[in-house]
Structure formats: structure tokens, C-alpha cells
Amino acid sequence: MKIVNVVLTKCISGFYFDDQIAIKQGCASDGFMYNGDAVTSGFEYIRNPGEGISIQLILDDQYIAIGDCVAVQYSGVGGRDPIFEINESISLINEFIVPILIGEELNSFRELSEKYDKLLVNSKRLHTAIRYGITQAILVAVAHAKKKSMVEVIREEYNIKDLSLERIPILSQSGDERYLNVDKMILKEVDALPHALINNVDKKLGREGEILIEYLQWLKNRILKYRRHNDYNPVIHIDTYGTIGDAFNYDVQKMVAYIKNLEEIVSPFKLRIEGPVDASSREETMLILKEMTDILNKESSVKLVADEWCNSLEDIKEFASKKAVDMIQIKAPDLGGINNICEAILFCNKCGVDAYCGGSCNETDISSRITTNIAMACGAKLILAKPGMGCDEGYMICKNEMNRILAIHKEEKKV
């Protein structure tokens, strides 16, 4: 089966492109708006509507395989590609990529995705968002051509034989509605919550961490008060965007003591802290996280999660091989080709580090469903409910896709 045509359309993603540096520096907010000037290169405003490109591959039997080119909310920082320019990218894809895609034989997802992930245009690699969308569409197309599910294609091509297909815990993120959205999560008994978007020291963490302490005290009591089953014990997962390092001046002993205090506050629930530090480079961030992880593994049950500076497959392999953290967020759009997500999860599993198949609130329903299939196929330990920050929509998309995958797999085993 071949690709006979390619159609590109602009699409709306599930959230916004935000200038993380401006936000962390304390720009003024007004409702959902941010006031002030953008700081990160490529940003016209601090908050910009999320956009992407849908790539529709038309096959010779007229089936249409879709993938969405999208990028993360906080583009242009932490070693990531710059903010995704839609109009320029459509022109580039039409001129340089579409002529190559047309006529491709759909024999192997892995081979085709690696080809387009490594493709150079004018001596440069394609933006991660473009590679992300093209390879999604390729996976869908190859699965159709082979009359197999996406999970089956991935397991076959990556020779995954020793993993059973199991339900994976889902993390839901609240955005700035860290109180209201928690109630939604409790009602739906989300596995891990609330992320909480602790991305500013003065407004959300506190110079001595006191704002987060107060929030976690409220969070624990809220779960205990409103959970409808006593065996509902979600993991408390907080993303601090490096603010713990900023508040405690990167003093490892002080940061560890603070995190252990947070653990006591949320007990009896387990605690994960994502991105406690965001230093000036990958190496510095990794060294600090490694030191903190080694201490906490001896003295605590808190798990640390890498995010910033852990964006590419190479980054993930460095963090995992050194066991710098307990869990690594594989931030799906940042890896470019989704073949890299497969490689990243499998590498983390090999190293004994938990693979968190994450991504961004700024993705789409298409990309979220496809990455859920990848997480299931490769045996990730956690999935992010995405897109959006409303809690309900992203959780619905990922949970329903997972349930469908498991149900189909169960039926296939009967045959």
C-alpha cells in the first residue's frame, strides 16, 4: 500500500504557547491573560493561542491517516525547539516533504519514521513538531496497511515480546485551577494528581516553600474528605518547574529536607516531585538531581521526576543510564519522531527507571490517542492525561483509548 496524496490543514491545539521565562520572572496576570512583554525568542506575546498542523496521508485505497504537528506549551526553553511557526512550516512541508511522502510504500513504521525524523532540509533537521506529526500519521498508515492495531505494529517492529499489555496509571494536571480541578479528579478517581503548575516562587511555592505546604495540606484533607472509597489512594504528583531550586538557592540538603517535609504532610499518600531544579544546563541539572535522588532513596519514599533539560532521546538516555532520577517524563512532542518515544520508554525500562509517557496540554486528541497506544505497547509506568488543562477532556481521551486497547487485545487473545 502506498501514500498517494498529502493534505495539510491548520489545527487548534488543546491549550496555549506560554513564555515560561516571563512567567517565572513574575509577569502580572489579569484573569487568563498575562501583561507585559515576552522574553523568550520567537514569542510575540506571553500567552499565545495553541496551533498546529494536521497531516493527512491519503492512501491508495482512499483511507486517510492523520497525525498532528504540535509543540509543547513552554516552547523555546530548556533546550527545546523554538515556538512553532505554522504558516512557514506549511510552506516548508509542501515544498520539501510532500513530494517525498507521495509514493512511499507502507511496509515499516520504524524505517519510515526514522527516515523522516532524521531528514535534513537546507542542512537542518525539521522542527520537532513536524517530525512528531509526520511519524504519527505514518504509524496510523502502516497499521492500516498491515491490518493491525498500532500496538501490534510497535510490538512487532521493536521485538517486544516479554511485556504483558496492562492498564497504566494516568496523571491528570490541574493548570492554575489547582483547587477546583482537584475535585474533578477525586470524583473520577484519577490515579495521580494534581500536577498543580507550581511555576513561580513568589506566587505558588513561597520563598520558604510555605505556599506549597499550605496547598498540600489542603489537598490531602480534600481527598480524605471527598473520596468515595477508602481504597482510593492517588499518588500526589507535583510539578515545581525548578522553583524549589530557585527558592533554596540549589542547596541540596535544604531542598531534600523540604521535600521530606512535604512527604510527611501528604502522608498516607505517596509523593512525586517533578522538576525540583532547573539549572543552567543539562549536565548541571542532572548532577543536582542525581545527588538529591541518591539521598532521598536512602531516607524517603519520595520519587523525583526529570522534565526540564530532559527533552531529546539523547537526554533521556543520559538521565536514565546515570539513574539521575526515579522517573523520567518523556515529553512526547519534544522528541520529534514518535519512534523516539518507543526507544525512550524501552531504554528507561532496561535501566530500571520509570518511564512516564507525558507530553503537553498543548497537544490534540489525535496525538494524545496515538501516544497512549505507544505507552501501552512499550510498557510505560505513567501516562499524562492530555490535552488541555480542564482535567475532564484529557482524562476522557486517554482513559477511553486505553480501555479500548485493552478490550480489543482481550478479544484478540480469544481468537
N, C-alpha and C positions, 0 to 999 in steps of 0.2 A: 504493500500500500504506500502511496506517495502523497506528499503535500502538493496541491495544485494551485493554491492561491493563499494570500495572506491579507487580512483586513485589520486595520488599526483604528481604534476609537479611543477618545479620551474617556476616562472613568473617574468617578469620585471615590476617594478612599474613606475609611471609617473615622478619621479624626483630622488632625492638622499638622503642618510643619511648624515647629516652635524653635525659637532661638534659645537653646539651653543656656548659653553663656550669659545672655541678657537676663534670663530668669534667675539664674543662680546669683547674679550680681544685685538682685533685688529690685528689678524694674517694677513700677507701680501697676497694679491691676485695677480694672474697673469692670465689674461683672465678669463676663467671659473674655473681655478684651485686655490687652496689655498696652500700656502707654510708654512712650519713649522710643529711642532709636535702636534699630537692630545692630548687633555687634558682630555676629558670625558672618563670614564672607558668603555672598550669594543670597542673603535674606534681605528682602525689601522692607518687610515688617517683622515684628517679633512673633506674631501669630499669623499664619497664612493657611488658607483652605487646602486640605489634602487632596492631591490629584494623582492620577496615574494613567497608564495606557493599557488597554485590553488588547492582547494579541490573539487574533482568531485565525487558526490554521484550518483552511478548508481542504479536506482530504478528497481523494478521487472517488469515494462513494458518497460525497457531499456531507459527511459528518464534520462538525465544527468543534475543534479542540481549543479551549480557551485558557490563557494564562494572563495574569495581571502584573504589569510592571509597577511596583510601588516601592517606596523607601520609608525609612523609619521617621518617627516624629522628630527626634533630635538629630537631624542630618548635619553633616559638616563639622562634627566634633568627635573627639576620642579616636581619631584615626579613620573616621568614616568618609565615604564619598560625599561631595557637596550636595546641596539641595537639588532635587530632581527637576530639570527644566523640561517641561512636557513638549512644547512646540518644537524646540530644537531636536529633541530626541525622536519625535515622529519623523521629522525630515531625515535624520540620520538613518533610522531603521528602514525607511522606504528606499533610500538611495543605496545603502550598503548591505543590508541584511536580508531584505525581502527577496532580492534576486538569487541569493544563495539558498534560502529556505525552500523556494519553489523547486520541486523535483526531488527533494530529499526522500530517500527510502526509509520507512519507519521500522527498521529492524532491531535497533538497540537504543533504549533510553540513555544508558550510561555513555555510550560512544557519542551520540549526538549532543547530549548535554555538555559533555566535556569539550567538544568541538566549539560550541557557541560560548561556553564560559571562558575559554582561552582565546577567543577570536580577537584579533587586533584590527582596528580601523584607524588609519592615519597613525600607525605605530602606537596606539593607545588601546588599552582594554576598554570594553564597554562599561558604562555606569552599572553599578551593582543592580539597580532596579531593572535595567533592560535585561541583564543576564537572568535575573530572578524570574521575570515574566516569560521569557522565551522558553526556558527549561521547564517551567510548569506546563506550558502548552505542549511541549514535546512529550512529557510524561503521559499526559492525558491522551495524546495522539497514539503513542506506542501501545498503551493499554488497550485502546480501541482496536488497533490493527491486530494485536495478538489475541483479542477477545479474552482478556484477563483483567483483573482488578489492578489498580495502581499498587496496592500492597503486594500482590503476587509478582508483578513485574520487578519491583525493587528487590524483593527477596530472592528472586531467581537470578537477577543480574549481579547482585552483590553476594551471592552464595550464602545467604543467611538461612541456616538450617537448624540451629540449636536454640532458637528463641520461640517460645510459645506466644501466640497472639493474645494479649491481655489488656484489660482496661488500664488506662494511665490516669493518675490524678491530674486534675485541672486547677490551675491558678487563675483566679479572677482578679482584675485590677479596678480600683475604685475611681481613679483620677482624683481630682480635687474634692469630689463629693465623698470624702472618706468616712462620713458618718451615715448619710442616707443610704449609700450603696452597700454598706455593710449589712444593713437589714435585709436587703435583697439576697445577699449571699447566704445569710443564715437561713432564710426561708427555703432556699434551693439547696442547702447543704453542700455548698461548694467545698472541694477538698482542701484548698489552700487559699488564704485571703489575708489582707485586702490589697497588698502592694502599697497603696496609700500615697504614693507620689511625694515622698519626702525630699524635695529638690531645692530647698532653700533653708539655710541655717537659721536665720532670724525669725522667719515666719512659720516654719514647720518642724524644725528639730529643736531649736533653742541653743544658746551659746554654751550651756552645760548639759544639753540634751533633755531639758525639762519638758519641752512641749511634746516630744515624742513619748516620754514617760507617761505624761498625763493621758495622751491618746491611747496608749496600750492598756492602761488601767481601765479606761472606759471600754475598750474593745473586748477585753476579757469578760468584764461584767455583762456586756451586751450579749455575748454568745451564751453565757451561763443562764441569763435571764430568759432569752427567747428561743433557744434551741428546743426542738420538739421531741428529740430523742436523746437520752443521756449518753448514748454511744457516739453522738456526733462530736468529734474532736478534731477540728480542722487544724492544719499547720498554719501558724502565724508567719506570713511571708511579707517582709517589709523591704522596699527598695529605697535606699537612702541617697543614691546618686552622689556618693562621695562626701556627703555633708558631715559624716562622723569624723572623717579625716580632717576636714576643714575646721570643725569645732574644737577638736582636741589636738590640733597642730601636729598631726601624724605621730603622736606619742603612742607607741604600740601598747604599752602597759595600761595607759589611761583608756584607750579605745577598747581593749579587751575587758577591763573592769566594767566599763559602761555597758558593753554588750551582755556581760554576765548578769548585770543588774536587770537589764531588760528581760533576760530569761527567767529570772525569779518573778518578775512582775506578771508575765503571761502564763506562768505555771497554773494548771497542769497541761497547758497546750505547748507543743513543740514550737521552736522559733528558728526561722531562717532569716538572715540579713543579706540582702543583695546590694552589691556595690558600696561597701562601707568606706572605701577610699577610692579616689580618682586622682592619681598623681600625674606628673608631667609627661610620663612615657609608659609604654607597656612594661618595660623591664622594672622600673621603679614600683609601679602598681603591683606587679606580680610578686616582687620581693616582699613588700609590706604585707600583702595578703597571705603569702606563704608563712611568714612569721606568726601572724595572727591565727591562722588555721592550725598550725602545729601546737600552739599554746591551748587554744580552745578544745582541740581534740583530746587533750590530756585532762582538762579541767572542767569541761562543759559538754552539753549535748547540742549546743547551737551549731548550725551549719551556715557556712559562708558561701555566697554565690558570686561568681565573677560576671561582670557585664561590661563596663567601660574598658576600653583597650583590649577587649577580647572579641574581635569582630570577624576576622577572616579565619579560614580553615587553619592557616599557619599559626595565628594567635591561639586558637583553641588547642592545637596540638602542643604548643609551648606550655600553656597553663595546665593542661591535663597531664602531660608527661612529668611535670615537676610537682604534681599534686598540690598546686598552689591554693586550691580551694576544694570544698566538698562537692560543689555543684557548679556547672558552667551553663550560663544561658547561651544557647545557640540562637543568636538573634537573626532569624531567617533571612530577611531582606539584605542584611549586611554581608552575607556570604556570597551574594551573586547567584550563580547557578545552584539549583536545589540539589544537584549531585553532591555539592559540598556539605549540605545538611546531612545527607546519608553518611558520608565519610566522617563527619564530625561526631555524630552520635555513636557510630561503631567504634571510633577511636577512643572516645570517653569510656565506653563500656569496657574496652580492652584494658584501659588504665585503672579501672576501678573508681572513676569519678562519675558522679551522677550527671546525666545529660538532660538538660531542660530545653525542650524544643519550644523556644519562645518566638519573639518577633516584635510586632508593634501594633499599637492601637490604630496606626495609620495604614493598615492593610485593607483588604477587601474580603468578602465572603468567599471568593474563588481561591485566593491564596491561602486563606485560613483552612479551608477544607482540604486542599492539597497537602499542606504541611502536616495536618493531622494524620493523613494517610502515611506520610513519611515517618512520623513519630511512632506510629503503630508498627510499621514494617520493621523499623530498626531497633525498637525496644528502648525508647526514651523513658526517663523516670518522671517527667513532668511536662505538661502542655500548658501554654498560655491561652486563656480564653480571649479571642480576638476576632474581629477588630472592634474599635470603639472604646469608650470609657463609660458606657451606660450600664455595664455589667450583664444585663439580661441578654442582649443581642449576641455578643461574642460568645458567651457561655452556651447559648442555644445552638449556635452554628457548630462549635467544636464538639459539644456533648452529643448532639444528634448525629453528626458524622461518625463519631466513634462508635455509637450504638449501632449504626447501620453496618459499619465494617465488621463488627463482632457478630452481628446477626447473619450476615452473608457468609462469613467464614464458618460459622456453626453449620449452616445449611450445606456448604460445600463438603464439609467433613462427613456428612451423612451419605453423600453420593459414592 
